Structures are given as structure tokens and as C-alpha cells.
């Protein structure tokens, strides 16, 4: 086992150099927001889609676009609006009167990184157009199924403060996002850097420092990061505690949880913990990796009761209590 762990650690150290290159190059454009960048990298390393929630002006769109440029990935931005149609996302069939045949015109979803900007501005019918793409990495146009490029990742944003005229994402759609990130305001020092940098007359630009082949190679290494049996049991205990809190000495949460996290939560917690360990240049997962990523994996999967809302209990409060109470191996 020790020999195997050393080999995995050596692979991680060899491949994780791309992380520092990316952080450094993105840092030329984006000030701060380290957590958001690391969560986007975790999504890229695990092929897990990411939902980013934050008020306007926090560089969410710029960060995603910059990451695409630094990795030489194709990028498409879809601005979700109430009048958007599913065909505007996935594409449609067009009739050619000269040949008498229909041909497929692919939509903007055919890119490596797809930014679904303000995804909750469009109705559920349009949101669901992304479901097949997110789950199966393919799109059906007419009677033909088209594979999406590899790597493929959906990064969606939503505004938490302006809810008039929005359509909350259905639970089935939310569950397909590996991570839900909440982005906060920069610090005073970071805001001064942002102001100086963006008013200097010339906006900074990032260069390509990682190739798609390097990302795909890093994904294979992430899949080999060691996860002990006790850590696997710990992940399952955390997720089942959101469904049956009384069995985990969390009786006070029983009246606050309507539905617990789905089995996808266990899968995504393990995958995200592996990627988090990779970012720390480690070849094995610790309980701290699970805790560090836990809120981002679980916050949008725990459905609360009306009693919880009346008492101002949030899903993050529930997740925090779960991690405090479930025994760490």
C-alpha cells in the first residue's frame, strides 16, 4: 500500500503543476476569488457542472471566460432570457429547398465551456434543454444524436437578490450540478487592486498555459487519487444523515429537512474530494478534503420544510450541523 501511495503521489506532483500555471495566469486578469477559481478547476478535473451564485459585478463571467482562454478551450455564452427557446441552445434542423433535405444547425451548447448566464431567467422548458447535454454529453436534434466535444462543462450563473421574473431551477436540474458556489464581495485591498487594474486604460489579458490534452491527462490522475474505505464510509454517513437525521443524533434537524441529498451527492462528494486533494498536491483524500468541499456539493441538494424557512434555517445551516455531528474517521 505504501508503495502504491508513493506512486500516486508522484503522479499527482507531476501533473498538478498545471494548477499553479492556471492560477498564476488567471490571476493576471482576476483579482482574488481563489475559492471560485478552485471550484471551477474541480469541475474541470471531474467533468462536474458548476452553478455559481453571486450578485452582479463579481467577475463570474470574466473568470469563466479567462479559464477557457488559459486552457485553449472553446467558449460559448448563452444569455438566458424569458423568450429564449430550446432550439436557441441545442440547435435545430433547417430545410434546404435546393436539395429537399433537412440538415442540423448546431447551437452554442457545442463548446468545451458553456456559460449559461442567469440561467434562472428562462422558463423550465428552456432550462431542461440542457439536461441531456449535462447528463449524457450529447444532444438530439431532430432524429439524430450529436456528441458534444470533450472536455464539456456547463457553468451556470444566477443572481440571488433579484428574483422578480425568474424561474427557480427544478430539483432535477439542480441535482445535475456537482457544485453550487456562492461568490462573495472582494476584500478592501482586492477591490483597490480591481479598481486600479480595470481603470489603467488597457485591460489585462491571459495567455494559454495549459492544453486540453493536459487537462484530460490530469483527469485520469485525479481518478487514481486514493480514497480509504473509512473515508468512503464517512461520505456515505454524511449524505445519509441528511435523509435520516435521527439515526445520526441529529433529531433537531428532522423537522427542518423535507428531502435529503440524492445518491449523486455521495458520488460527487467523493469525486470532488479527490480533485480537492489533487489541488493540494496530495495523492490521497483526507476528511478535511470532504469537509472543504461538502457545503458546495450538498447545499443545493437538501430541500427544507416550511418550518425551516419560518425559522430562517438555511440548507447551509443544516449541512454545517451534519458535518459537526457526524463522526470523523
NURO-126157 format. One line per field, with one value per residue (C-alpha): x, y, z; residue in one letter; residue number from 1. Coordinates in Angstrom, 3 decimals, always signed. Example, Ala and Ser with C-alpha at 12.3 -4.5 7.8 and 13.67 -1.06 7.14 Angstrom:
east	c(+12.300_+13.670)
north	c(-4.500_-1.060)
up	c(+7.800_+7.140)
residuo	c(A_S)
num	c(1_2)
***
This chain:
east	c(+0.000_+2.815_+4.474_+1.178_+0.577_+4.068_+3.442_+0.124_+1.753_+4.467_+1.860_-0.090_+3.038_+3.953_+0.520_-0.604_+1.871_-0.866_-2.856_-0.260_+0.169_-3.573_-3.860_-0.994_-2.299_-5.907_-4.587_-3.330_-6.960_-8.997_-8.141_-8.898_-11.819_-9.461_-12.267_-14.369_-11.394_-10.544_-14.151_-14.169_-10.943_-12.552_-15.420_-12.988_-10.961_-14.048_-16.346_-18.800_-21.021_-20.920_-23.639_-22.298_-24.475_-23.469_-24.531_-23.611_-20.121_-18.125_-16.271_-18.142_-18.386_-14.885_-13.410_-15.032_-14.010_-10.444_-10.191_-11.331_-8.633_-5.839_-6.735_-7.320_-10.926_-13.791_-16.185_-19.838_-22.016_-25.787_-27.734_-30.870_-33.958_-37.710_-38.111_-35.259_-36.216_-34.656_-33.567_-31.569_-29.400_-29.070_-29.792_-32.435_-32.994_-33.098_-34.783_-32.734_-35.119_-32.373_-31.636_-35.034_-33.316_-33.098_-29.728_-28.782_-27.651_-25.927_-26.390_-23.938_-24.009_-21.420_-18.428_-15.987_-17.078_-20.688_-21.664_-25.400_-25.637_-28.528_-29.959_-32.972_-34.181_-35.544_-38.540_-38.166_-38.709_-35.541_-33.575_-34.398_-32.855_-29.529_-30.426_-29.463_-26.284_-25.264_-26.066_-25.268_-22.795_-24.854_-27.696_-30.554_-31.571_-34.498_-33.868_-30.078_-27.957_-24.803_-21.930_-20.618_-16.911_-14.548_-13.997_-17.510_-18.666_-21.678_-21.052_-24.277_-24.739_-27.701_-28.394_-29.532_-31.050_-33.268_-35.953_-38.763_-39.318_-37.122_-37.828_-36.204_-34.345_-36.221_-34.645_-33.871_-31.837_-30.109_-29.082_-27.106_-24.770_-21.893_-21.172_-23.108_-20.710_-21.673_-19.404_-18.908_-17.573_-13.805_-11.834_-10.968_-7.416_-8.674_-11.225_-8.485_-6.466_-9.528_-10.193_-6.580_-6.252_-9.517_-9.021_-5.428_-6.503_-5.714_-7.441_-5.044_-5.163_-4.401_-2.363_-2.831_-0.726_-2.489_-3.592_-6.788_-4.688_-3.005_-6.411_-7.577_-4.345_-4.860_-8.407_-7.007_-4.636_-7.463_-9.392_-6.481_-6.243_-6.539_-9.703_-9.584_-12.553_-13.119_-13.331_-15.860_-17.954_-17.674_-19.022_-21.993_-22.670_-22.702_-25.150_-27.477_-27.516_-29.355_-32.051_-32.347_-31.009_-32.385_-30.137_-27.120_-28.032_-29.455_-33.068_-33.282_-32.961_-35.735_-38.430_-36.283_-35.425_-38.097_-35.814_-32.189_-29.406_-29.654_-27.101_-25.459_-24.283_-22.181_-20.694_-19.929_-18.530_-16.001_-15.074_-14.803_-12.749_-10.308_-9.958_-9.552_-6.709_-5.172_-5.271_-3.412_-0.861_-1.770_-2.384_-4.872_-8.115_-8.473_-11.640_-10.646_-10.995_-14.556_-15.366_-13.796_-15.979_-19.013_-21.110_-20.690_-21.836_-24.743_-26.230_-28.466_-29.453_-31.040_-34.690_-36.050_-39.519_-41.753_-40.859_-37.206_-37.992_-40.183_-37.319_-34.780_-32.871_-30.917_-29.603_-26.095_-27.059_-28.236_-25.075_-22.873_-24.677_-24.303_-20.541_-20.273_-22.113_-21.134_-18.106_-14.864_-12.739)
north	c(+0.000_+2.419_+1.785_+2.390_+5.641_+6.877_+6.169_+8.036_+10.966_+11.142_+11.192_+13.934_+16.041_+15.608_+16.549_+19.176_+21.727_+22.863_+24.110_+26.726_+27.764_+28.297_+30.144_+32.426_+33.228_+33.748_+35.946_+38.396_+39.141_+38.203_+39.648_+37.313_+34.881_+31.969_+29.741_+30.283_+29.502_+26.342_+25.142_+25.721_+23.703_+20.912_+20.892_+20.681_+17.903_+15.785_+16.750_+18.072_+21.028_+24.127_+26.595_+29.969_+32.285_+35.869_+39.456_+41.244_+42.603_+39.866_+38.748_+35.442_+35.667_+37.078_+34.284_+31.549_+33.183_+33.634_+29.978_+28.924_+31.089_+29.873_+26.260_+26.770_+25.592_+26.742_+29.020_+29.894_+32.243_+31.809_+34.700_+33.162_+35.325_+34.631_+34.481_+32.005_+28.755_+25.283_+25.410_+28.560_+26.387_+22.967_+23.867_+22.865_+21.300_+23.525_+22.644_+23.178_+23.796_+23.108_+19.590_+18.883_+17.667_+18.745_+19.440_+20.062_+23.511_+23.076_+25.571_+27.248_+24.251_+22.647_+24.148_+22.961_+25.542_+26.705_+29.678_+29.636_+33.242_+33.974_+30.521_+31.239_+33.964_+31.346_+29.046_+25.365_+24.209_+26.034_+25.042_+21.390_+21.675_+21.439_+18.234_+15.767_+17.688_+17.791_+14.165_+12.328_+14.742_+14.567_+16.461_+15.163_+17.430_+16.043_+12.304_+12.483_+12.396_+14.518_+14.010_+17.103_+17.971_+16.658_+18.183_+19.590_+21.608_+23.787_+26.705_+28.476_+31.731_+33.134_+36.356_+35.731_+39.159_+39.984_+37.282_+39.091_+37.497_+34.493_+30.760_+28.742_+25.723_+22.427_+19.988_+17.554_+20.249_+21.396_+17.829_+17.641_+20.383_+18.880_+22.133_+25.232_+28.055_+31.220_+34.102_+36.979_+40.503_+41.117_+42.466_+46.165_+45.508_+43.345_+45.969_+48.606_+46.309_+45.714_+49.449_+50.255_+47.382_+47.999_+51.754_+51.640_+52.084_+48.597_+45.508_+42.673_+39.540_+35.933_+33.591_+29.888_+27.941_+24.538_+22.421_+20.308_+17.129_+18.093_+18.543_+15.122_+13.576_+15.295_+13.878_+10.358_+11.055_+12.501_+9.253_+7.387_+9.543_+7.103_+7.106_+4.902_+2.711_+4.761_+7.950_+6.286_+5.256_+8.804_+10.252_+7.872_+8.709_+12.441_+12.023_+9.596_+11.964_+14.468_+11.824_+10.144_+12.691_+10.881_+7.897_+10.202_+12.034_+14.947_+14.772_+18.576_+18.620_+16.108_+18.789_+21.003_+18.553_+17.688_+15.687_+14.738_+14.595_+12.079_+9.306_+11.731_+13.614_+10.639_+10.215_+13.903_+14.238_+11.505_+12.887_+16.465_+15.367_+13.624_+16.770_+18.900_+16.630_+16.984_+20.780_+20.386_+18.204_+15.109_+11.600_+10.642_+12.062_+13.185_+14.060_+17.719_+17.407_+16.145_+18.941_+21.622_+20.729_+19.419_+22.585_+23.216_+19.676_+19.496_+22.992_+22.725_+19.100_+19.451_+20.512_+22.238_+22.239_+25.259_+25.091_+25.603_+28.592_+30.077_+29.748_+31.171_+27.889_+27.531_+24.450_+25.635_+25.619_+22.026_+20.938_+22.608_+20.768_+17.467_+17.893_+18.948_+15.872_+13.012_+11.240_+11.813_+8.689)
up	c(+0.000_+0.886_-2.479_-4.294_-2.377_-3.232_-6.909_-6.814_-5.010_-7.641_-10.426_-8.652_-8.153_-11.812_-13.152_-10.631_-11.986_-14.363_-11.354_-10.387_-14.021_-14.312_-11.014_-11.955_-15.428_-14.325_-11.511_-14.144_-15.001_-11.915_-8.511_-5.608_-5.976_-5.260_-3.995_-7.121_-9.364_-7.410_-7.622_-11.389_-11.604_-9.572_-12.056_-14.968_-13.321_-12.625_-15.537_-12.962_-13.846_-11.644_-10.586_-9.441_-7.373_-6.699_-7.142_-10.407_-10.856_-9.102_-12.274_-12.594_-16.381_-16.768_-14.630_-16.724_-19.991_-18.739_-17.676_-21.152_-22.740_-20.483_-21.361_-25.100_-24.763_-26.962_-25.074_-25.619_-23.609_-23.610_-22.113_-20.634_-21.098_-20.799_-24.598_-25.160_-26.906_-26.511_-30.162_-29.364_-27.101_-28.720_-32.353_-34.850_-38.257_-41.333_-44.622_-47.762_-50.683_-53.244_-52.005_-50.476_-47.294_-43.669_-42.100_-38.475_-37.361_-34.025_-31.217_-28.828_-26.465_-28.771_-26.955_-24.302_-21.737_-21.893_-19.751_-19.005_-17.822_-15.427_-16.011_-13.801_-16.209_-18.632_-18.019_-17.102_-20.701_-21.748_-18.663_-19.327_-22.795_-21.016_-19.120_-21.851_-22.604_-18.925_-18.163_-21.398_-23.046_-26.214_-27.865_-30.006_-32.906_-34.855_-35.032_-34.855_-31.717_-31.778_-29.304_-27.549_-27.514_-24.842_-22.360_-21.892_-18.915_-18.123_-15.783_-14.902_-13.003_-11.149_-9.270_-5.654_-4.977_-7.947_-8.009_-9.837_-13.230_-12.510_-12.682_-9.868_-11.166_-10.641_-8.184_-11.028_-12.767_-9.586_-8.811_-12.053_-10.921_-8.984_-7.158_-6.198_-5.378_-3.522_-4.508_-2.078_-2.317_-2.546_+0.396_+0.616_-0.646_-3.516_-4.525_-4.691_-6.985_-9.164_-9.456_-10.336_-12.802_-14.662_-14.964_-16.206_-19.834_-21.053_-19.721_-18.825_-20.973_-20.136_-22.319_-22.995_-20.473_-20.443_-23.387_-23.409_-23.595_-20.303_-18.671_-19.860_-18.549_-15.185_-15.070_-15.323_-12.422_-10.300_-10.794_-9.217_-6.065_-3.159_-1.041_+2.070_+2.982_+6.154_+4.101_+1.776_+4.787_+6.158_+2.900_+2.938_+6.602_+5.843_+2.954_+4.769_+7.761_+5.548_+4.886_+8.284_+10.777_+13.849_+13.165_+13.385_+16.624_+14.641_+15.778_+15.889_+12.089_+11.405_+11.225_+9.007_+6.193_+3.637_+1.353_+1.877_-0.680_-3.515_-4.252_-6.685_-3.601_-2.449_-5.910_-6.311_-2.779_-3.496_-6.917_-5.649_-2.615_-4.963_-7.068_-3.935_-2.785_-6.261_-5.941_-2.635_-4.489_-2.460_-3.765_-1.057_+0.358_+3.976_+5.928_+5.553_+1.772_+2.241_+4.689_+2.487_-0.497_+1.406_+1.526_-2.213_-3.034_-0.576_-0.171_-3.266_-2.626_+0.808_+0.480_+3.568_+5.128_+5.653_+9.356_+8.499_+6.294_+9.029_+11.497_+8.988_+8.891_+5.625_+3.894_+4.768_+8.455_+8.063_+6.235_+8.843_+11.666_+9.807_+9.457_+13.088_+14.347_+12.026_+13.449_+11.552_+10.925)
residuo	c(X_X_X_X_X_X_X_X_X_X_X_X_X_X_X_X_X_X_X_X_X_X_X_X_X_X_X_X_X_X_X_X_X_X_X_X_X_X_X_X_X_X_X_X_X_X_X_X_X_X_X_X_X_X_X_X_X_X_X_X_X_X_X_X_X_X_X_X_X_X_X_X_X_X_X_X_X_X_X_X_X_X_X_X_X_X_X_X_X_X_X_X_X_X_X_X_X_X_X_X_X_X_X_X_X_X_X_X_X_X_X_X_X_X_X_X_X_X_X_X_X_X_X_X_X_X_X_X_X_X_X_X_X_X_X_X_X_X_X_X_X_X_X_X_X_X_X_X_X_X_X_X_X_X_X_X_X_X_X_X_X_X_X_X_X_X_X_X_X_X_X_X_X_X_X_X_X_X_X_X_X_X_X_X_X_X_X_X_X_X_X_X_X_X_X_X_X_X_X_X_X_X_X_X_X_X_X_X_X_X_X_X_X_X_X_X_X_X_X_X_X_X_X_X_X_X_X_X_X_X_X_X_X_X_X_X_X_X_X_X_X_X_X_X_X_X_X_X_X_X_X_X_X_X_X_X_X_X_X_X_X_X_X_X_X_X_X_X_X_X_X_X_X_X_X_X_X_X_X_X_X_X_X_X_X_X_X_X_X_X_X_X_X_X_X_X_X_X_X_X_X_X_X_X_X_X_X_X_X_X_X_X_X_X_X_X_X_X_X_X_X_X_X_X_X_X_X_X_X)
num	c(1_2_3_4_5_6_7_8_9_10_11_12_13_14_15_16_17_18_19_20_21_22_23_24_25_26_27_28_29_30_31_32_33_34_35_36_37_38_39_40_41_42_43_44_45_46_47_48_49_50_51_52_53_54_55_56_57_58_59_60_61_62_63_64_65_66_67_68_69_70_71_72_73_74_75_76_77_78_79_80_81_82_83_84_85_86_87_88_89_90_91_92_93_94_95_96_97_98_99_100_101_102_103_104_105_106_107_108_109_110_111_112_113_114_115_116_117_118_119_120_121_122_123_124_125_126_127_128_129_130_131_132_133_134_135_136_137_138_139_140_141_142_143_144_145_146_147_148_149_150_151_152_153_154_155_156_157_158_159_160_161_162_163_164_165_166_167_168_169_170_171_172_173_174_175_176_177_178_179_180_181_182_183_184_185_186_187_188_189_190_191_192_193_194_195_196_197_198_199_200_201_202_203_204_205_206_207_208_209_210_211_212_213_214_215_216_217_218_219_220_221_222_223_224_225_226_227_228_229_230_231_232_233_234_235_236_237_238_239_240_241_242_243_244_245_246_247_248_249_250_251_252_253_254_255_256_257_258_259_260_261_262_263_264_265_266_267_268_269_270_271_272_273_274_275_276_277_278_279_280_281_282_283_284_285_286_287_288_289_290_291_292_293_294_295_296_297_298_299_300_301_302_303_304_305_306_307_308_309_310_311_312_313_314_315_316_317_318_319_320_321_322_323_324_325_326_327_328_329)
***
